[in-house]
């Protein structure tokens, strides 16, 4: 197979250096056909991108940067597949069996993608077969890493490229029914870029004063008024699990084991930026004792998914920094865990969450191929046993949709129907929670429908919503808040002062007391 990218010479970008596309675990060669299409170009775009590179990316190159030298590659022959990134009319003499054209909010070409970003959002991407007009796939990327106009364009093109391999593999596509916004009129990019630079500077100042982001865990005993029954955050008031200020707590997962209930969570030290897994016990009225670290690796850990299997308790923490999905066995509850194997390796799969359905295990996760956002692409794997072998779903990646993809907690079964909480990142990472009903799940099919959307508000003392889990009466969520660094420092000083007092008591007070007696 020969794949040909048709690109506009006047809009040559670093991502166009790609020489292969991985399809069905094979690297398929890509040849570039350069053309020049008429039409207006945003004035000063290269200069604005350079400003963003210096200020927003601290001098690092990005895939949306200008390709200064265009290397003319020799043609390998007539293409079997054409992917046309331009606005030029299709060549009627082209003999390719598949002629794909990406569209951004319904329009082709880089200018359409830029117009959508300038209007304030990343566009809905459609891959259209121009031979019959069919939409082969559709997705809406997330913007966690989309810094500025150039970052937005880089994210959009990265996700466009990740949508191509499953189409070319002829795998069944589950094209999501996403609303496509109306195409935006071209705008002057200079005000957008300057506002973005100013916002970036303001964020840097904020980070000097506050820890950002700072997640915290909410808990309550909900009885029959839990989120899954009400579809909202009403019911008993939420309490906040206290943290030291220079650490944040996120991804709470409660479990009852050996007669005791503990909540496990990500414990991130702001000073190092690395997370470990910690836990705290709950006694029916609230947390008791102190936070206990239970699992640490040289790399970042989060989202401690727990599952019981064959009478043992297992943990599958997120380990995307290590590019694998590990599994740990609880050898002493709650504080000793030993790694027993690797369920999947060589991939980034965030927030892996497992459920059993129709005799099979299914693992859901937010998949990433090294580029683009972290929360917009769903992958599913299935196995007959917990330890695998795990096989990819026939339609992987299942869908690209920032509002309905990333797992946000355990599956639940209500009246015989399977449900999953999902992160809605439409307005930023972890901005809201969706409750999705699973309508169909098999190794070759998947359908879901979001029935409820939970947003932060008066009922929750947090700026975002991120994870939802329950164990018995205990229900937990998490969100973010403003955390001044001065508050964390004062807490640390108080803690140090209390430690000093305890040390004084141990070294002086107790011996004196013994002598008096």
C-alpha positions in Angstrom: 0.0 0.0 0.0 1.2 3.5 -0.8 -0.3 6.5 1.1 0.0 9.9 -0.3 -0.5 13.1 1.7 -1.4 16.1 -0.4 -0.2 19.2 1.4 -0.1 22.9 0.6 3.5 24.1 0.0 2.6 27.6 1.4 1.5 25.9 4.7 4.3 23.4 5.2 4.5 22.3 8.8 6.9 20.0 10.7 4.2 17.3 11.1 4.4 16.9 7.3 7.8 15.3 7.6 6.1 12.0 8.5 7.4 9.2 6.3 5.2 6.3 7.5 1.8 5.7 9.0 1.4 2.6 11.3 -1.6 0.5 10.1 -2.3 -3.0 11.5 1.1 -3.0 13.3 2.9 -2.2 10.0 4.7 0.9 9.0 3.1 2.0 5.7 5.2 4.4 3.6 3.9 7.9 3.1 4.8 10.1 0.1 4.1 13.8 0.0 2.5 15.6 -3.0 3.1 19.3 -2.7 0.7 21.8 -4.2 -0.1 25.5 -3.9 -3.8 26.5 -3.5 -5.1 30.0 -3.9 -6.6 31.9 -1.0 -5.9 34.4 1.7 -3.3 33.6 4.3 -3.4 35.1 7.9 -1.1 38.0 8.0 2.0 37.6 10.1 1.1 34.0 11.2 4.7 32.7 11.2 5.8 35.7 13.4 3.0 35.0 15.8 3.8 31.3 15.9 7.4 32.2 16.7 6.2 34.5 19.6 4.2 31.6 21.0 7.1 29.3 20.7 9.3 31.6 22.7 6.7 32.5 25.4 4.3 29.6 25.6 6.6 26.7 24.8 9.8 28.1 26.3 11.6 27.8 23.0 10.7 24.2 22.2 9.7 23.3 18.6 6.2 22.2 17.8 4.7 20.2 15.0 2.8 23.2 13.8 6.0 25.2 13.3 7.0 26.2 9.8 8.9 23.5 7.8 11.7 25.8 6.5 13.3 23.3 4.1 11.0 21.1 1.9 12.8 17.9 1.0 11.5 16.6 -2.2 11.1 12.8 -1.8 11.1 10.5 -4.8 7.7 9.2 -5.6 7.1 5.5 -4.9 4.3 5.2 -7.4 0.6 5.7 -7.8 -1.0 5.9 -4.4 -3.6 3.5 -3.2 -4.8 6.0 -0.6 -4.8 9.8 -0.9 -5.2 12.0 2.2 -5.8 15.6 0.9 -5.1 18.3 3.5 -5.6 21.1 1.0 -8.7 22.9 -0.4 -7.9 21.9 -4.0 -10.4 20.1 -6.1 -9.9 16.3 -6.4 -8.0 15.3 -9.4 -10.5 13.3 -11.6 -7.6 11.3 -13.0 -6.5 10.0 -9.6 -6.8 6.2 -9.5 -6.6 5.8 -5.8 -9.2 3.5 -4.3 -9.7 5.7 -1.3 -9.6 9.5 -1.3 -9.9 11.0 2.1 -10.2 14.7 3.0 -10.2 16.0 6.6 -12.7 18.7 7.4 -12.8 21.0 10.4 -16.2 22.2 11.4 -17.3 21.1 7.9 -14.6 22.9 5.9 -11.4 21.6 4.4 -7.9 23.1 4.8 -5.7 24.5 7.5 -7.5 27.9 7.4 -10.7 26.2 8.6 -9.0 24.7 11.6 -7.4 28.0 12.4 -10.7 29.8 12.1 -12.3 27.4 14.6 -9.5 27.9 17.1 -9.6 31.7 16.7 -13.4 31.5 17.4 -12.6 30.0 20.8 -12.6 26.2 20.4 -11.0 23.2 18.7 -13.1 22.1 15.7 -14.9 18.8 15.2 -12.8 16.7 12.8 -14.4 14.7 10.1 -12.6 12.3 7.7 -14.6 12.2 4.5 -14.3 9.8 1.6 -14.6 12.1 -1.4 -15.4 9.2 -3.7 -18.9 8.8 -2.2 -19.2 11.6 0.4 -19.3 9.2 3.4 -18.0 10.4 6.8 -15.5 7.7 7.7 -14.9 9.0 11.2 -15.7 12.0 13.4 -14.0 13.3 16.6 -13.7 16.3 18.9 -10.2 16.7 20.4 -9.4 17.9 23.9 -7.2 20.9 24.5 -5.2 20.2 27.7 -1.9 20.7 25.9 -3.2 23.2 23.2 -1.2 26.3 24.2 -2.1 29.2 21.9 -3.0 29.1 18.3 0.0 27.0 17.2 -0.7 24.5 20.0 -4.3 24.3 19.0 -3.4 23.6 15.4 -0.8 21.0 16.5 -3.4 19.2 18.6 -6.0 19.2 15.8 -3.5 17.8 13.3 -2.2 15.2 15.7 -5.6 13.9 16.4 -6.5 14.0 12.6 -3.5 11.8 11.9 -4.4 9.4 14.7 -7.9 8.9 13.1 -6.4 7.7 9.8 -4.9 4.3 10.8 -8.2 2.7 12.0 -9.9 3.8 8.8 -7.1 2.4 6.6 -7.2 -0.9 8.6 -10.8 -1.4 7.5 -11.8 -1.9 11.1 -15.5 -1.2 11.8 -15.9 2.4 12.8 -18.3 3.6 15.5 -18.7 7.1 14.1 -20.0 9.3 17.0 -23.0 11.5 16.3 -21.3 14.8 17.3 -22.9 18.2 16.5 -20.7 20.0 14.0 -20.5 23.7 14.7 -21.0 26.1 11.8 -17.8 27.1 10.1 -16.2 30.3 11.5 -15.2 33.3 9.4 -11.5 34.0 9.2 -10.2 36.4 11.9 -7.1 38.4 12.6 -4.9 36.0 14.6 -2.8 38.7 16.3 -5.3 39.7 19.0 -5.9 36.0 19.8 -2.1 35.3 20.1 -1.5 38.4 22.2 -4.3 37.5 24.6 -3.0 34.0 24.8 0.5 35.3 25.7 -1.0 37.6 28.3 -3.0 34.8 29.8 0.1 32.6 29.9 2.0 35.3 31.8 -1.0 35.7 34.2 -1.0 31.9 34.8 2.7 31.9 35.5 2.1 34.6 38.1 -0.7 32.6 39.6 1.5 29.5 39.8 4.1 31.6 41.7 1.4 32.3 44.3 -0.7 29.1 44.2 -0.4 25.4 43.6 -2.1 24.6 40.3 -4.0 22.4 39.9 -4.9 21.5 43.5 -7.3 18.6 43.6 -9.1 17.6 46.8 -11.4 14.6 47.7 -15.0 15.0 48.8 -16.9 12.3 50.8 -20.2 11.7 52.3 -22.5 8.8 53.6 -25.3 9.0 51.0 -27.5 6.0 51.8 -30.2 6.1 49.1 -29.5 9.6 47.9 -26.3 8.9 46.0 -25.4 10.4 42.6 -26.4 7.4 40.6 -29.9 7.5 42.0 -30.4 11.2 41.8 -28.4 12.1 38.7 -27.1 15.1 40.5 -25.0 16.3 43.5 -28.0 16.8 45.9 -28.5 14.9 49.1 -26.2 14.9 52.2 -23.6 17.7 52.2 -20.1 16.8 50.9 -17.2 16.9 53.3 -13.6 17.5 52.2 -10.7 15.3 53.1 -8.0 17.5 54.7 -4.7 17.7 53.0 -1.4 19.4 54.0 -1.7 22.0 51.3 1.6 21.2 49.5 0.1 17.9 48.5 -3.1 17.3 46.5 -5.4 14.3 46.8 -7.3 13.0 43.7 -8.9 9.9 42.1 -10.5 8.5 45.3 -11.3 4.8 45.3 -13.0 3.3 48.4 -12.9 -0.4 49.2 -14.1 -2.6 52.1 -11.6 -5.4 52.8 -11.1 -7.7 55.7 -13.8 -5.8 57.6 -12.3 -2.4 57.2 -13.0 0.4 54.8 -10.2 2.5 53.2 -10.1 5.2 50.5 -7.1 4.9 48.2 -6.1 8.0 46.2 -3.4 9.7 44.2 -1.2 11.7 46.6 0.9 14.3 44.6 3.6 16.4 46.1 3.6 19.8 44.4 7.3 20.2 45.2 8.3 17.2 43.0 5.3 16.9 40.7 5.2 13.2 41.2 2.3 11.2 42.5 2.2 8.1 44.7 -0.8 6.1 46.1 -1.9 6.8 49.6 -4.9 5.7 51.7 -6.9 6.6 54.8 -9.3 4.6 56.8 -13.1 5.4 57.3 -15.0 4.2 60.3 -18.7 4.9 59.4 -18.6 8.5 60.5 -15.6 9.8 58.6 -11.8 9.4 58.2 -9.8 8.1 61.1 -6.1 8.1 61.7 -3.7 9.7 59.2 -2.9 9.4 55.5 -0.7 6.4 54.9 1.5 6.1 51.7 1.2 2.6 50.3 2.7 2.4 46.8 5.5 4.4 45.1 7.5 3.9 41.9 10.2 6.0 40.3 7.5 7.2 37.9 4.2 9.0 38.5 1.2 6.9 39.8 -2.4 7.9 40.0 -6.0 6.5 39.6 -5.6 3.4 41.9 -8.3 1.2 40.3 -9.1 -1.8 42.7 -10.6 -5.1 41.8 -11.2 -8.4 43.7 -10.3 -11.6 41.9 -10.0 -15.2 43.2 -10.3 -14.0 46.8 -7.4 -11.5 46.4 -7.4 -7.7 46.2 -5.6 -6.2 43.2 -4.6 -2.6 42.2 -4.1 -1.3 38.7 -2.8 2.3 39.1 -2.3 4.6 36.1 1.2 4.4 34.9 1.3 6.2 31.6 4.7 7.7 32.4 6.0 4.2 32.3 3.9 3.3 29.2 2.3 0.2 30.6 -0.7 -1.1 32.6 0.7 -2.8 35.7 -1.1 -4.9 38.3 -0.2 -5.1 42.0 -1.3 -7.7 44.6 -2.2 -6.7 48.1 0.0 -8.8 50.3 -0.8 -6.9 53.5 -3.9 -4.7 53.7 -3.8 -1.8 53.3 -0.2 -0.8 53.1 1.8 -3.5 51.2 1.5 -4.1 47.5 3.7 -6.1 45.2 3.8 -5.9 41.4 2.6 -9.2 39.9 2.7 -8.5 36.2 1.9 -6.2 33.3 -1.5 -6.4 31.6 -0.5 -4.2 28.6 2.8 -2.7 27.6 4.2 -0.1 25.2 1.2 2.3 25.3 -0.2 5.2 27.1 -3.6 4.2 28.6 -4.8 6.5 31.3 -7.3 5.6 34.1 -7.7 2.0 33.1 -11.0 0.7 34.5 -12.2 -2.9 34.3 -15.7 -4.4 34.3 -17.0 -7.9 33.7 -19.8 -8.3 31.1 -21.2 -11.4 29.4 -18.4 -13.6 30.6 -15.5 -11.4 29.6 -13.3 -8.8 31.2 -13.3 -5.4 29.5 -10.7 -2.7 30.2 -11.5 0.9 29.3 -8.9 3.7 29.1 -8.0 7.0 27.6 -5.5 6.1 24.9 -2.8 8.4 23.5 -0.3 7.8 20.7 2.3 10.2 22.0 0.7 13.3 20.6 -2.5 15.3 21.1 -4.7 15.5 24.2 -4.8 13.0 27.0 -8.6 12.8 27.4 -10.3 12.5 24.0 -9.6 9.0 22.7 -11.3 5.8 24.1 -9.7 2.4 23.7 -11.1 -0.9 25.0 -9.4 -4.3 25.5 -11.0 -7.6 26.5 -9.8 -10.9 28.0 -11.2 -14.1 29.4 -9.1 -13.8 32.6 -7.9 -10.8 34.6 -4.3 -11.5 33.7 -5.1 -11.8 30.0 -4.1 -12.1 27.4 -5.8 -8.8 26.7 -6.9 -8.2 23.1 -7.7 -4.9 21.4 -11.3 -4.2 20.6 -12.0 -4.5 16.9 -12.8 -0.8 16.6 -9.9 0.7 18.6 -9.7 3.5 19.1 -13.4 3.4 19.8 -14.1 7.1 19.6 -12.5 10.5 19.8 -14.7 12.7 21.9 -13.4 14.9 24.8 -16.9 14.9 26.4 -17.5 11.1 26.7 -14.2 9.3 26.6 -12.0 9.3 29.7 -13.0 7.0 32.6 -14.0 8.7 35.8 -14.5 5.8 38.2 -15.9 2.3 38.6 -18.7 0.8 36.4 -22.0 0.3 38.2 -25.0 -1.9 37.4 -28.5 -0.3 38.0 -31.6 -2.4 37.3 -29.6 -4.8 35.2 -28.0 -2.0 33.0 -24.3 -1.2 32.9 -23.2 2.4 33.5 -19.9 4.2 33.6 -18.9 7.7 34.8 -17.0 9.7 32.2 -15.0 12.9 32.4 -16.5 15.7 30.3 -13.4 17.8 29.3 -15.4 20.1 26.9 -14.5 23.1 29.0 -11.1 21.9 30.2 -9.6 18.8 31.8 -11.9 17.3 34.5 -14.4 20.2 34.2 -17.5 18.0 34.7 -18.8 14.4 35.1 -21.1 12.5 32.8 -23.1 9.4 33.7 -23.2 7.2 30.6 -25.3 4.2 30.1 -23.6 1.3 28.2 -26.0 0.3 25.5 -23.9 -2.3 23.7 -20.6 -4.0 24.5 -18.8 -6.8 22.8 -15.4 -7.5 21.3 -16.6 -5.9 18.1 -19.3 -3.3 19.1 -19.7 -0.5 21.6 -22.4 2.1 22.2 -23.1 4.4 25.1 -25.3 7.4 25.9 -24.7 10.1 28.4 -27.9 10.5 30.5 -26.8 13.0 33.1 -24.2 15.7 33.3 -22.8 16.9 36.7 -21.2 20.3 37.0 -19.5 22.1 39.9 -21.8 24.4 41.7 -23.3 25.3 45.2 -23.7 21.6 46.1 -19.9 20.9 45.7 -17.1 22.9 47.2 -14.8 22.6 44.2 -14.1 24.2 40.8 -14.2 20.9 38.9 -15.5 17.3 39.1 -13.2 14.5 38.2 -13.9 11.1 39.7 -16.9 9.3 41.2 -16.9 6.1 43.3 -18.9 4.4 46.0 -18.4 1.6 48.5 -21.5 0.7 50.6 -22.8 4.0 52.1 -19.6 5.9 51.4 -19.5 8.0 48.3 -16.5 9.9 47.1 -15.7 12.5 44.4 -12.9 15.0 43.7 -12.5 18.4 42.4 -10.0 21.3 42.4 -9.7 24.5 44.4 -7.5 27.5 44.8 -4.6 26.6 47.1 -2.3 29.6 48.0 1.3 28.5 48.7 1.3 30.7 51.8 -1.4 28.5 53.3 0.6 25.4 52.6 3.6 27.0 54.2 1.6 27.9 57.3 0.3 24.4 57.5 3.8 23.0 57.2 5.0 25.3 59.9 2.2 24.3 62.2 2.9 20.7 61.5 6.6 21.3 62.2 5.7 23.1 65.4 3.5 20.2 66.5 6.3 17.8 65.7 8.7 19.8 67.7 6.3 19.8 70.7 6.0 16.0 70.5 9.7 15.7 70.2 10.2 17.9 73.3 7.6 15.8 75.2 9.4 12.6 74.2 12.9 13.8 75.1 12.2 15.9 78.2 8.7 15.8 79.5 8.3 12.1 79.8 11.7 11.5 81.6 10.9 14.3 84.0 7.4 12.8 84.7 9.0 9.4 85.4 11.4 10.9 87.9 8.5 12.7 89.7 6.7 9.4 90.0 
